[in-house]
C-alpha cells in the first residue's frame, strides 16, 4: 500500500467533476487500499479520490471511534438518492484544507446508492456523522468543498489564506 500526496486548496484539481468507475478490478481495489492508508495516515475519517489527484467517483470512509476496531468503507460511484428534511450541524474539516474547521448544516439523514468492491450495487440509509461524511465526500466528487456551505466572507478568507500559503511554498 502507498500513501498518496494530498491535493491542497487552492489547487484547481479539487474543483474537477469526477468520472464514474467502469469496472471493479484489482487496480481499483489496490487504489482503494492506498486511499485508506492515506486517510488513516493523515489522519481523517473520509477521503475522495480527487483529493489524491484522481478524478474518479470513489471515496473511502471510516467513522469508527479511536478506541473501536477500524471499520473501513469503500464507496464507488456513490449517489445520494434522498435526504431528510431534518437538518444537523457538525464541525467539519477537510484533509485538503488542513487545520481549518467550520460548522456546516446538512440533511441529518441520506440514502445513498453505490457500487461496492464486490461489484454489487448497494443502497444504504445513514444518519449522524456517517451521513455528514458521505455528503462531504460526495460533494468532493462534484467539485464542491465544505467551505462552499459557509458564508462567502469566511470562504473568501480561507481561500485567500491558502492561496497566500501556496505562493510562499512555490516561491
Buried (B, 14 or more C-beta within 10 A) or exposed (E): EEBBEBBBBBBEBBBBEBEEBEEBEEEBEEBBBBBBBBBBEBEBBBBBBBBBBBBBBBBBBBBEEEEEEEEBBBBBBBEBEEBBEEEBEBEBBBBBBEEBEBEBEBBBBBBBBBBEBEEEEEEBEBBEBBBBBBBBBBBBBEBBBBBEBBEEEEBEBBBEBBEEBBEEEEE
